[in-house]
Amino acid sequence: MDPLVEAALRKWPNVPHCHGWLALDARGDWYMRDERVQAAGPFPQVKGSVIRHDKLREFIHRNYLRDERGGAYFQNGPQRVYVDLELTPYVWRLQPGVTQAQAPRVTAHTGEPVQQVDSVWLDEQGRLYLFGTLSSVGPAFGLVHTLDMLVAAGAVESGQWAPQDMAWADMAGHFGFARMPRP
């Protein structure tokens, strides 16, 4: 967490949390959802405005955490801005291993490298998920980005990853995350 954010938390410890204003889609893009967008429909049917400002995205990434109930949030100064998720709290990007014998390198949409991949999952729609470890939050669950499925397929075909089947509806409960955190 940024030092300025930690200082703001000490100065204003009781700022109410914010819900419904920030969302993460299945490609790792952030969306702002003002009152007009929220009134138009739920995420992801109505997404809102994609955040393209690099410094703002980097700030969100550095301060992206989760609470004890599995709600993903961005600590914006003293306020927690909870994140509505299209699918998962993380979107994984893959790079091929240096050699064919090495598993792909995995990075979260926040830019943080995954320390290890613990398990690989496949849902009924053929989407691939990884459960791994991030130094910032510990155990983390996410969707493999669609652009990286060729790299993932290589890891599966070579036997480095062995996907297990799980219904999409069961994943949030099993991996402990909330798609639409609310008070």
Backbone torsions as a table, in degrees:
resi	resn	phi	psi	omega
1	MET	NA	141.9	179.5
2	ASP	-63.0	142.5	177.4
3	PRO	-57.6	-36.6	177.8
4	LEU	-64.1	-35.1	178.0
5	VAL	-68.1	-43.7	178.7
6	GLU	-61.5	-40.2	178.2
7	ALA	-64.6	-40.9	178.9
8	ALA	-64.4	-37.6	177.6
9	LEU	-62.4	-39.5	179.0
10	ARG	-68.8	-38.2	-176.7
11	LYS	-74.4	-38.5	-177.5
12	TRP	-128.9	78.6	-173.3
13	PRO	-76.1	-13.8	-171.9
14	ASN	-117.4	35.5	178.0
15	VAL	-76.1	132.5	-178.9
16	PRO	-63.7	148.7	177.7
17	HIS	-73.6	157.7	-179.5
18	CYS	-114.6	135.1	-179.7
19	HIS	-129.5	142.8	173.2
20	GLY	86.2	-2.7	-175.0
21	TRP	-97.3	-12.2	-178.7
22	LEU	-135.3	138.9	-177.8
23	ALA	-140.9	154.6	178.1
24	LEU	-123.6	124.3	-179.5
25	ASP	-92.7	-178.9	-174.2
26	ALA	-72.8	-5.1	177.7
27	ARG	-108.3	6.1	178.3
28	GLY	84.6	15.4	178.1
29	ASP	-93.2	141.5	178.0
30	TRP	-92.8	143.7	179.0
31	TYR	-130.6	133.6	171.0
32	MET	-87.9	136.1	-177.0
33	ARG	-128.8	91.2	179.8
34	ASP	-73.6	-179.5	-176.3
35	GLU	-58.7	-39.1	179.7
36	ARG	-62.3	-44.8	179.9
37	VAL	-66.4	-43.3	179.4
38	GLN	-61.0	-38.6	179.6
39	ALA	-69.0	-25.9	-177.8
40	ALA	-76.2	-19.7	178.7
41	GLY	154.6	167.2	-177.5
42	PRO	-76.7	157.8	173.1
43	PHE	-78.1	138.8	7.7
44	PRO	-96.6	3.9	180.0
45	GLN	-58.6	-39.8	173.8
46	VAL	-121.1	110.0	-170.4
47	LYS	-83.6	-44.6	-173.8
48	GLY	105.3	-153.3	-176.4
49	SER	-100.9	122.7	179.0
50	VAL	-67.8	140.8	178.7
51	ILE	-89.0	115.1	-178.9
52	ARG	-107.2	-14.7	-176.8
53	HIS	-67.3	113.6	-173.7
54	ASP	-57.9	-45.1	-177.8
55	LYS	-64.8	-38.3	177.5
56	LEU	-66.2	-44.2	177.8
57	ARG	-60.8	-42.8	179.1
58	GLU	-62.6	-39.2	178.4
59	PHE	-64.6	-44.1	176.7
60	ILE	-60.3	-46.1	-178.1
61	HIS	-60.2	-42.2	-178.5
62	ARG	-68.4	-22.5	-173.8
63	ASN	-119.7	27.4	-179.0
64	TYR	-93.5	120.5	-174.4
65	LEU	-138.3	-171.8	172.0
66	ARG	-142.2	151.9	-178.6
67	ASP	-92.5	-177.6	-176.5
68	GLU	-68.6	-16.0	178.5
69	ARG	-99.3	5.2	178.4
70	GLY	89.8	9.0	177.6
71	GLY	-80.8	124.7	176.0
72	ALA	-78.8	138.8	178.4
73	TYR	-148.4	161.2	175.2
74	PHE	-111.3	121.8	179.4
75	GLN	-82.4	102.7	-177.3
76	ASN	-102.3	90.2	-174.1
77	GLY	62.9	-129.8	-178.6
78	PRO	-82.6	-2.5	-174.1
79	GLN	-108.4	135.2	171.1
80	ARG	-86.2	123.6	175.2
81	VAL	-105.6	103.3	-177.4
82	TYR	-72.1	147.2	-172.1
83	VAL	-109.3	126.5	170.3
84	ASP	-80.8	133.3	-175.2
85	LEU	-110.2	132.4	172.9
86	GLU	-66.6	-45.7	-179.7
87	LEU	-132.8	-58.8	-172.5
88	THR	-139.3	164.7	179.3
89	PRO	-70.2	-19.9	179.9
90	TYR	-132.8	150.7	171.5
91	VAL	-121.3	120.2	-175.3
92	TRP	-89.5	136.5	171.0
93	ARG	-108.1	141.1	-175.2
94	LEU	-118.6	144.3	170.5
95	GLN	-126.0	138.6	179.5
96	PRO	-58.7	150.2	174.0
97	GLY	-63.9	161.8	-179.3
98	VAL	-60.7	-38.5	174.8
99	THR	-120.5	166.5	179.4
100	GLN	-65.4	-23.3	-179.9
101	ALA	-78.3	-13.9	-179.0
102	GLN	-93.1	139.7	176.8
103	ALA	-67.1	157.1	177.9
104	PRO	-59.5	150.4	170.7
105	ARG	-82.3	134.2	-174.9
106	VAL	-117.2	132.6	178.9
107	THR	-130.7	139.7	176.1
108	ALA	-72.3	160.6	177.3
109	HIS	-60.1	-17.0	177.7
110	THR	-80.7	-9.4	-178.5
111	GLY	96.8	-7.2	-178.1
112	GLU	-80.1	130.8	178.5
113	PRO	-72.3	144.5	174.6
114	VAL	-79.8	129.1	-178.9
115	GLN	-70.9	-39.9	176.4
116	GLN	-158.0	149.7	173.3
117	VAL	-97.3	121.4	-177.3
118	ASP	-92.6	-35.1	179.3
119	SER	-157.2	159.5	-176.8
120	VAL	-126.9	137.1	-172.9
121	TRP	-132.9	150.1	179.9
122	LEU	-130.8	130.3	178.7
123	ASP	-96.6	179.1	-175.6
124	GLU	-67.3	-13.5	177.1
125	GLN	-98.5	3.9	178.3
126	GLY	84.7	11.0	177.1
127	ARG	-79.6	141.9	-176.5
128	LEU	-106.3	135.7	-177.3
129	TYR	-128.2	151.6	175.6
130	LEU	-125.0	142.1	171.3
131	PHE	-112.9	121.1	-176.0
132	GLY	-146.6	-163.5	-176.0
133	THR	-124.9	130.5	173.0
134	LEU	-113.2	142.3	-178.9
135	SER	-65.3	-29.7	-176.1
136	SER	-74.8	-34.6	-174.2
137	VAL	-128.3	-7.4	-176.5
138	GLY	83.9	-135.4	-178.1
139	PRO	-59.6	135.7	-177.2
140	ALA	-145.7	143.4	-177.1
141	PHE	-120.5	136.8	179.8
142	GLY	-158.5	168.0	179.8
143	LEU	-92.1	138.2	172.9
144	VAL	-74.6	128.9	-179.8
145	HIS	-58.3	141.0	-177.5
146	THR	-59.8	-31.3	-179.6
147	LEU	-71.2	-12.7	-176.5
148	ASP	-108.7	13.9	-177.7
149	MET	-67.7	-27.2	177.7
150	LEU	-66.0	-41.9	177.0
151	VAL	-64.4	-44.1	179.3
152	ALA	-62.1	-42.0	179.7
153	ALA	-60.6	-37.8	177.1
154	GLY	-62.5	-39.7	178.8
155	ALA	-67.7	-35.7	178.5
156	VAL	-71.3	-47.8	-178.0
157	GLU	-63.2	-32.2	-179.4
158	SER	-82.9	-4.9	179.2
159	GLY	86.6	4.7	178.8
160	GLN	-71.5	-34.1	177.8
161	TRP	-122.5	136.7	178.2
162	ALA	-123.6	94.2	-177.1
163	PRO	-63.4	141.7	173.3
164	GLN	-107.2	148.3	179.8
165	ASP	-85.2	139.8	172.5
166	MET	-154.7	137.6	177.2
167	ALA	-67.1	140.6	179.5
168	TRP	-54.2	-40.8	-177.0
169	ALA	-62.6	-21.4	-178.4
170	ASP	-92.2	-12.5	-171.2
171	MET	-68.2	-44.2	-177.9
172	ALA	-59.2	-45.5	178.8
173	GLY	-66.0	-41.6	-178.0
174	HIS	-66.5	-41.3	-175.5
175	PHE	-99.6	1.1	171.1
176	GLY	71.4	46.2	174.4
177	PHE	-129.7	157.6	-179.3
178	ALA	-112.5	122.0	-179.3
179	ARG	-68.6	-39.9	-178.7
180	MET	-130.0	76.8	-175.6
181	PRO	-65.1	131.8	178.4
182	ARG	-138.4	157.7	-179.8
183	PRO	-64.0	NA	NA
